[in-house]
Amino acid sequence: MIYELRIYHCVPGQLPALLNRFDTITLKLWEKHDIKQAGFWTVGIGGSNQDLYYLLAWDSLADREKKWNAFASDPEWLEKKAATEAAGQIVASVNNQILMPTKFSAVQ
């Protein structure tokens, strides 16, 4: 199992719109594509309160590539994403990292 840490840096004031998009659109489409989330977080203390952190769990890099590409090109996703950004961009930038558990990690 590998994990992907994704950090979405929102346009100021747009974090609620991003959270709503995940809650009402993205997670349902991930389910369709068998994408497994391992958790979502916002910043309570420290750093920017306009950031969303989340982890995705993948069986392998090949699993990630297959499922993520299918999701990213899904016409329903592209249509709904565009609709949520009709009034302007929600996310200013995205950082992502693939995390590999150490042999002593409680999470494998």
Beta strands, then each sheet from edge to edge (+ up, - down):
strand 1: 2-10
strand 2: 36-42
strand 3: 51-58
strand 4: 91-99
sheet 1: 2+ 3- 1+ 4-
end
